[in-house]
Amino acid sequence: MAGRSSGGGGDTMLQSINSILALMLILVACVELCDAATVVDVYRLIQYDLSGAPFGSRLSGLNHHAGVYPFAPGADLSRTVVLMPVRELNFTFLQDYIVNKKQLGGLLLLLPPRSSEKTDDDVTIRGTLIELERLLIHSTIPYPVYFAFEDDKFDDILSDIRRSDNNGQPASATTGGYKLVISTPQPKKIPSPSITNIQGWLPGFKGDGDTSQLPTIAIVASYDTFGAAPALSVGSDGNGSGVVALLEIARLFSRLYSNPKTQGRYNLLFGLTSGGPYNYNGTMKWLKSFDQRIRETIDHAICLNNVGSLNNELWIHVSKPPENAYIKQVFEGMSEVARELKIAFSIKQKKINISNPRVAWEHEQFSRSRVTAFTLSELSSAPEFLESTGGLNDIRTSVDEISVTKTVKLVAESLARHIYGQGKNTQIFSDDGSLAVNSFYIKLWLDLLSRTPRVAPYLSKKDSLLLALKKELSDHTSEVIIQHDVLDGMFTFYDSMTAKLNIHQVASVTFDLILLLAVGSYLFILYCFLVITTRGLDDLIGIFKKPPSRKIKPN
């Protein structure tokens, strides 16, 4: 009986201990969940290779305490994630740690919130972002770099860290503070990144003849972007503005060409091309896909690039000398319309160096294929490689509908006068006519593209944006074709564009030790209580008694 009673008491104690352990696990899980409740979306700095050379951020995982500039001279920051608002950016510090490759635990750059309204410090912020992006995308950075948007949460964190720093207790494993954790696998190469071109035709009038023998005018815009953070690279001006201008021009001429009486004797070819930031790789492949006879019918091509913030000034960039008879004719025709619109209109030539793989303007790919072409842009000179292609500064507030509307009027009016042989002061697309430019349509598309990242290697072949562009072009043109190809091997891209940042407010080691001692003492007392109540005091005392030594009898 006694044995059974003892066994029953042991079972009771075991059940009690199991219940307590289960309860403790539940409590720990709840604590962990509460601790990880502060989760923020962050956007990773691009990682890519160019001809085998590494650029961008080479790591993605974070698990370090947060720190805020300035730091004590000679401070070891190899286990610190530096939080730095862009408004307070210190380029000397960044260049020291990026150019000189000093070790950081990580870098989190806080961007101003994106707003639909312009603010007084927009110009300053844009300049800072351009300089920052130039530094980041052309450097090899051996630690994780992320972007996030400023908010009240980050304001509180920055204030707390600065307060601790001022009290002489910078964040560390000893003093506590905020710990930033991003658990993500090491980025992998994107195999065979694709580029996609979309084209549509408005066939001209040739009676019963073959319209493929009519001369063709191509209107082209590259739609994809490149920036320090692919998930934030929306390119409202570069080249969202060019895409929107092309779609509106297609819409206007579809109305003219739908009526045989106003169908021009030119085919119009509309092309939305990919690979723009990468030497217009998609444009080159698009042109090579044409039958030689079609390519020979192209009278000229108009490429639209960064036309969303004109400041009443527009440039026509050419490869052929401005004195060339055909270039001169096109320039004079556009200049007439530009004067009517009160736009300062200038021409600039940049010769092509065939031996140089760098292609600065989209029209240069046409010129290399011996097709007359030019680029319309608010930029007075060719941008540097991988710049002005939709970076962090290029957001909705950097572009306005008025500039795009003026570009559409300029191209559409001069094109119509050329097609229909009309003279000066002819207003085919007058504001009060049935063929007026639709500013609401322009605004809607600018809004859409300004919230849609378009870095080509990260777009799938069935991406919703590509399907939307194809559908829109199908509404205004015929024979719409979508062409998929592979980006040439000069570039290698890596995945992992976004992540979840877990922000933990952690206590100091001293606090942890005191808490551990308290929990240990509580568990010890609880254990003693359970033993006494289930097995008796003698059993508890027996646990702590030294067991009798066993004497070995001599043989």
C-alpha positions in Angstrom: 0.0 0.0 0.0 2.8 2.3 0.9 4.5 1.6 -2.3 1.4 2.3 -4.3 0.9 5.5 -2.4 4.4 6.6 -3.1 4.0 5.8 -6.8 0.8 7.7 -6.9 2.5 10.7 -5.3 5.3 10.5 -7.8 2.8 10.5 -10.6 1.0 13.5 -9.1 4.3 15.4 -8.7 5.3 14.5 -12.3 1.9 15.8 -13.6 2.3 19.0 -11.6 5.8 19.6 -12.9 4.7 18.9 -16.5 1.8 21.4 -16.1 4.2 24.0 -14.7 6.6 23.5 -17.6 3.8 23.7 -20.1 2.6 26.9 -18.5 6.1 28.4 -18.6 6.5 27.5 -22.3 3.2 29.3 -23.1 4.3 32.3 -21.1 7.7 32.4 -22.9 5.9 32.1 -26.2 3.6 35.0 -25.4 6.6 37.1 -24.3 8.4 36.3 -27.5 5.4 37.2 -29.6 4.9 40.5 -27.8 8.7 41.2 -28.2 8.5 40.6 -31.9 5.3 42.6 -32.4 7.2 45.6 -33.7 7.7 44.6 -37.3 8.6 47.0 -40.1 8.8 46.6 -43.8 12.3 47.4 -45.1 13.8 47.5 -48.6 17.2 46.1 -49.4 20.0 47.8 -51.3 20.4 46.2 -54.7 22.9 43.5 -55.1 24.3 42.9 -58.6 27.5 41.9 -60.5 28.7 43.8 -63.5 31.0 41.7 -65.7 31.8 39.6 -62.7 32.6 42.6 -60.4 30.4 42.7 -57.2 28.4 45.8 -56.4 25.7 46.8 -53.8 25.1 45.1 -50.5 26.5 41.6 -50.3 24.7 40.4 -47.2 21.0 40.4 -46.0 20.8 39.0 -42.4 20.8 41.3 -39.4 21.1 40.6 -35.7 22.7 43.5 -33.9 22.0 46.4 -31.6 21.0 49.7 -33.1 23.2 52.8 -32.9 22.8 56.4 -34.0 25.4 58.8 -35.4 27.6 60.5 -34.0 29.8 57.8 -32.4 32.8 58.1 -30.1 36.1 58.3 -32.0 37.5 54.8 -32.6 34.2 53.1 -31.7 33.9 49.5 -32.8 30.7 49.4 -34.9 31.2 45.9 -36.3 28.2 44.7 -34.3 26.1 47.8 -34.6 23.3 48.6 -37.0 23.6 52.3 -37.8 20.3 54.1 -38.0 20.6 57.3 -40.1 17.7 59.5 -41.3 18.4 60.8 -44.8 17.5 64.3 -43.6 20.5 64.1 -41.3 22.8 62.2 -43.6 26.6 62.5 -42.9 28.4 61.8 -46.2 31.8 61.9 -44.5 30.8 59.1 -42.2 29.3 57.1 -45.0 32.2 57.5 -47.3 34.6 56.5 -44.6 32.7 53.2 -43.9 31.8 52.5 -47.6 34.7 53.7 -49.7 37.3 52.7 -47.1 35.4 49.4 -46.4 35.3 49.8 -42.6 33.1 47.2 -40.9 29.6 47.9 -39.8 27.0 45.4 -38.4 24.6 47.0 -40.8 23.1 50.2 -42.1 19.4 51.3 -42.0 18.7 54.5 -43.9 15.4 56.2 -43.0 13.7 57.9 -46.0 11.2 60.8 -45.7 7.6 59.5 -46.1 6.4 59.7 -49.7 3.7 62.2 -50.1 1.6 63.4 -53.1 2.2 67.0 -52.1 5.5 68.9 -52.6 7.2 70.3 -49.5 9.7 73.1 -49.0 12.7 70.7 -48.5 12.0 68.5 -51.6 14.8 70.1 -53.6 17.3 69.5 -50.8 16.1 65.9 -50.2 16.3 65.1 -53.9 19.8 66.3 -54.1 20.8 64.3 -51.1 19.2 61.1 -52.5 20.9 61.5 -55.8 24.3 61.7 -54.2 23.5 58.9 -51.8 22.3 56.6 -54.5 25.4 57.3 -56.7 27.6 56.3 -53.7 25.7 53.1 -52.9 25.1 51.5 -56.3 28.7 52.0 -57.5 30.2 50.5 -54.3 30.8 47.0 -52.9 29.4 46.9 -49.4 30.2 43.8 -47.3 27.3 44.3 -44.8 23.5 44.5 -45.0 22.1 47.9 -46.1 18.3 48.5 -45.9 15.9 51.4 -46.4 12.8 52.2 -44.4 10.4 55.1 -44.1 10.4 57.5 -41.2 7.5 57.2 -38.8 6.6 57.8 -35.1 8.0 54.4 -34.2 11.4 55.2 -35.6 11.3 58.7 -34.1 10.8 57.2 -30.6 13.6 54.7 -31.2 16.0 57.4 -32.3 15.1 59.6 -29.3 15.6 56.6 -26.9 19.0 55.7 -28.3 20.2 59.4 -28.2 19.0 59.7 -24.7 21.0 56.6 -23.7 24.0 57.9 -25.5 23.8 61.3 -23.7 23.7 59.4 -20.4 26.9 57.6 -21.3 25.2 54.2 -21.9 25.4 53.5 -25.6 23.4 50.4 -26.8 25.3 47.1 -26.4 24.8 43.6 -25.1 25.8 44.8 -21.6 23.6 48.0 -21.4 20.6 46.8 -23.5 18.8 49.0 -26.0 17.2 48.1 -29.3 18.1 45.0 -31.3 17.3 44.8 -35.0 16.8 41.4 -36.5 16.2 40.3 -40.1 16.1 36.6 -40.6 16.4 36.0 -44.3 18.3 33.4 -46.4 21.4 34.5 -48.3 20.4 36.1 -51.6 20.6 33.9 -54.7 21.3 34.8 -58.3 18.4 35.3 -60.5 18.8 32.8 -63.3 18.3 34.2 -66.9 16.7 37.5 -66.0 14.1 38.3 -68.6 13.3 41.6 -70.5 9.9 42.1 -72.2 9.1 44.4 -75.1 5.5 45.3 -76.1 4.6 46.7 -79.5 1.5 47.8 -81.4 0.7 49.1 -84.9 -1.6 51.7 -86.3 -1.6 50.8 -90.0 -1.7 53.6 -92.5 -4.1 54.0 -95.5 -3.0 52.5 -98.8 -6.3 51.6 -100.4 -6.2 48.0 -101.5 -2.3 47.9 -101.3 0.0 46.3 -98.8 0.4 48.6 -95.8 3.7 47.0 -95.0 5.2 49.0 -97.9 4.1 52.3 -96.4 6.7 54.4 -94.5 6.7 53.9 -90.7 7.2 56.3 -87.9 8.1 54.7 -84.5 7.3 56.2 -81.2 9.2 54.5 -78.4 9.7 54.6 -74.7 11.6 52.4 -72.3 9.4 51.5 -69.3 11.7 49.8 -66.8 13.8 51.4 -64.0 16.9 50.9 -61.9 17.6 52.2 -58.4 19.4 51.6 -55.1 16.3 49.8 -53.8 14.5 47.8 -56.5 11.3 47.6 -54.5 11.1 51.4 -54.4 12.3 52.2 -57.9 9.1 53.6 -59.5 10.7 56.1 -61.9 7.8 58.6 -62.1 9.8 60.8 -64.4 12.4 58.4 -65.7 10.8 56.9 -67.6 7.2 56.8 -66.4 6.6 60.1 -68.0 7.8 58.8 -71.4 5.5 55.8 -71.1 2.5 57.9 -70.3 3.2 60.3 -73.1 3.4 57.4 -75.6 0.1 55.9 -74.4 -1.7 59.2 -74.8 -0.2 59.7 -78.3 -1.3 56.2 -79.2 -4.8 57.0 -77.9 -5.0 60.3 -79.9 -3.8 58.8 -83.2 -6.1 55.7 -82.8 -9.0 58.1 -83.0 -7.6 59.6 -86.2 -6.7 56.3 -87.8 -10.0 54.7 -87.0 -11.6 56.9 -89.6 -10.5 56.1 -93.2 -10.9 59.8 -94.0 -8.3 60.8 -91.5 -6.1 57.7 -91.7 -2.6 58.9 -92.5 -0.3 57.4 -95.2 2.2 56.4 -92.6 2.2 53.3 -90.4 2.7 54.2 -86.7 4.6 51.8 -84.6 4.5 52.1 -80.8 7.1 50.3 -78.7 7.4 49.9 -75.0 10.9 48.6 -74.5 12.8 47.0 -71.6 16.4 47.0 -70.5 16.7 50.8 -70.7 19.1 51.2 -67.8 21.3 48.4 -69.3 22.4 50.1 -72.5 18.9 49.8 -73.9 19.4 46.0 -74.3 15.7 45.4 -75.0 15.6 48.0 -77.7 18.5 46.4 -79.5 16.9 42.9 -79.4 13.5 44.4 -80.4 15.1 46.0 -83.5 16.9 42.7 -84.4 13.6 40.9 -84.2 12.3 42.9 -87.1 12.3 41.6 -90.6 14.9 43.6 -92.7 12.1 45.0 -94.9 10.1 46.3 -91.9 13.3 47.9 -90.5 14.0 49.6 -93.9 10.4 51.1 -93.9 11.0 53.1 -90.7 11.1 56.7 -91.7 12.3 57.9 -88.3 11.9 57.0 -84.6 10.9 59.3 -81.7 12.2 58.1 -78.3 10.6 59.7 -75.2 12.8 59.9 -72.1 12.3 61.9 -68.9 9.7 64.4 -70.1 7.8 64.9 -66.8 9.4 68.0 -65.4 10.3 70.2 -68.3 10.6 73.6 -66.7 9.5 74.8 -70.2 12.7 73.5 -71.8 13.1 70.4 -74.0 16.0 68.9 -75.9 16.2 66.8 -79.0 19.3 64.6 -78.9 20.6 63.2 -82.2 23.5 61.1 -83.4 23.6 62.5 -86.9 24.8 66.1 -87.5 22.1 68.7 -87.0 22.8 69.9 -90.5 21.6 66.6 -91.9 18.7 67.4 -94.2 16.2 65.0 -92.6 17.2 65.9 -89.0 16.9 69.6 -89.8 13.4 69.1 -91.3 12.1 67.2 -88.2 13.8 69.7 -85.8 12.3 72.7 -87.6 8.8 71.1 -87.6 9.0 70.5 -83.9 10.5 73.9 -83.2 7.4 75.6 -84.7 5.1 73.7 -82.4 7.4 74.3 -79.4 7.2 78.1 -80.0 3.5 77.9 -80.0 3.6 76.0 -76.7 6.2 78.5 -75.3 8.7 75.7 -74.8 12.5 76.4 -75.3 13.6 73.8 -77.8 17.2 73.0 -78.5 19.2 70.3 -80.4 22.3 68.5 -79.3 24.4 66.0 -81.1 26.3 63.1 -79.5 28.3 61.0 -81.8 28.2 57.2 -81.5 31.4 55.3 -80.7 30.7 51.8 -82.1 33.6 50.3 -80.1 32.1 51.5 -76.8 29.3 49.3 -75.4 27.8 52.2 -73.5 24.5 53.4 -75.0 23.5 56.6 -73.4 20.3 57.3 -75.3 17.7 55.0 -76.7 17.9 56.5 -80.2 21.5 55.3 -80.4 20.3 51.7 -80.7 18.3 52.8 -83.8 21.3 54.7 -85.2 23.5 51.6 -84.8 20.9 49.8 -87.0 21.1 52.7 -89.5 17.6 54.0 -88.6 17.2 57.7 -88.3 16.1 58.5 -84.7 16.3 61.0 -81.9 15.4 61.3 -78.2 13.2 64.0 -76.7 14.1 64.7 -73.1 14.2 67.5 -70.4 17.8 66.3 -69.7 20.3 68.6 -71.5 23.0 65.9 -71.6 23.3 62.1 -71.4 22.9 60.7 -67.9 25.7 58.7 -66.4 25.5 54.9 -66.4 22.7 53.6 -64.2 21.6 57.1 -63.3 18.4 59.1 -64.0 16.7 55.7 -64.4 14.1 55.9 -61.6 16.1 56.2 -58.4 14.9 57.0 -54.8 14.4 60.7 -55.7 12.2 60.0 -58.7 8.8 59.8 -57.2 5.3 61.3 -58.0 6.2 64.8 -56.7 9.0 65.0 -59.2 6.7 64.9 -62.2 3.7 67.0 -63.2 0.9 66.4 -65.7 1.4 69.8 -67.4 4.9 68.8 -68.5 3.7 65.5 -69.9 0.7 67.2 -71.6 3.0 69.7 -73.3 5.3 66.9 -74.5 2.3 65.0 -75.9 1.0 68.2 -77.7 4.5 68.8 -79.1 5.0 65.3 -80.5 1.4 64.7 -81.6 0.9 68.1 -83.3 4.3 68.0 -85.1 3.7 64.4 -86.1 0.2 65.1 -87.5 1.5 68.1 -89.5 4.2 65.9 -91.0 1.8 63.0 -91.8 -1.0 65.2 -93.2 1.2 67.9 -94.8 -0.3 70.7 -92.7 1.4 74.1 -92.3 2.0 76.4 -89.4 -0.7 77.3 -86.8 -2.8 74.2 -87.6 -4.3 73.0 -84.4 -5.3 69.3 -84.8 -5.2 68.6 -81.1 -6.6 71.8 -79.8 -7.8 72.0 -76.1 -11.4 72.7 -77.0 -11.6 70.1 -79.8 -12.7 66.5 -79.8 -9.0 65.4 -80.1 -7.9 67.3 -77.0 -5.2 65.8 -74.9 -6.8 64.0 -71.9 -5.0 65.3 -68.7 -7.1 63.0 -66.5 -5.9 60.0 -68.5 -2.3 61.2 -68.1 -2.8 61.7 -64.3 -4.2 58.2 -63.8 -1.3 56.6 -65.5 1.3 58.7 -63.8 -0.3 57.8 -60.4 -0.2 54.0 -61.3 3.4 54.0 -62.5 4.5 56.1 -59.5 3.5 53.3 -57.2 4.8 50.4 -59.3 8.4 49.3 -59.2 9.7 48.3 -62.6 13.2 46.9 -62.3 13.1 44.4 -65.3 15.0 41.4 -63.8 12.4 41.3 -60.9 9.4 41.4 -63.2 7.9 38.0 -64.2 6.7 37.4 -67.7 3.1 37.6 -66.5 3.6 40.6 -64.2 0.4 42.6 -63.7 2.0 45.7 -65.0 3.1 44.1 -68.3 -0.4 42.8 -68.8 -1.9 46.2 -68.1 0.5 47.9 -70.6 -0.3 45.3 -73.2 -4.1 45.7 -72.6 -3.8 49.5 -72.8 -1.9 49.3 -76.1 -4.4 46.8 -77.4 -7.2 49.3 -76.7 -5.6 51.8 -79.1 -3.5 49.8 -81.6 -3.7 46.5 -83.5 -1.4 43.6 -83.9 -0.1 44.0 -80.3 2.8 41.6 -79.7 4.6 40.9 -76.4 8.2 39.8 -76.8 10.2 38.1 -74.1 14.0 37.8 -74.2 16.9 37.3 -71.8 19.0 40.2 -70.5 22.6 39.9 -71.8 25.0 38.3 -69.4 26.9 41.5 -68.6 24.7 41.8 -65.5 23.9 39.4 -62.7 21.2 40.2 -60.2 20.3 38.7 -56.8 16.9 38.2 -55.2 15.7 39.4 -51.8 14.3 42.9 -52.5 12.2 43.3 -49.3 12.3 41.9 -45.7 10.6 42.2 -42.3 12.6 44.0 -39.7 11.9 42.8 -36.1 12.7 45.5 -33.5 13.3 44.1 -30.0 13.7 46.4 -27.0 16.1 44.4 -24.9 17.2 44.9 -21.3 20.8 44.9 -20.0 22.7 41.8 -19.0 22.5 42.9 -15.3 18.7 42.8 -15.5 18.8 39.4 -17.3 21.0 38.0 -14.5 18.7 39.3 -11.8 15.7 37.9 -13.6 17.4 34.5 -14.1 18.2 34.4 -10.4 14.7 35.2 -9.4 13.2 32.6 -11.7 15.7 30.0 -10.6 14.9 30.7 -6.9 11.1 30.5 -7.6 11.5 27.2 -9.4 13.7 25.8 -6.6 11.1 26.7 -3.9 8.3 25.3 -6.1 10.2 22.1 -6.5 10.8 21.7 -2.8 7.1 22.4 -2.1 6.0 19.7 -4.5 8.3 17.2 -3.1 7.2 17.8 0.5 3.5 17.7 -0.4 3.7 14.5 -2.4 6.6 12.5 -0.9 7.2 14.0 2.5 9.9 16.1 4.2 12.2 13.1 4.7 12.4 12.6 0.9 13.3 16.2 0.4 16.1 16.0 3.0 17.2 12.8 1.5 17.8 14.5 -1.9 20.4 16.8 -0.3 22.0 14.1 1.9 25.4 12.8 0.8 24.9 9.2 -0.2 26.8 6.7 2.0 30.1 5.5 0.6 30.1 1.9 -0.4 32.9 -0.1 1.3 34.7 -2.6 -0.8 35.4 -5.9 1.1 38.9 -7.2 0.7 39.1 -10.6 -0.9 
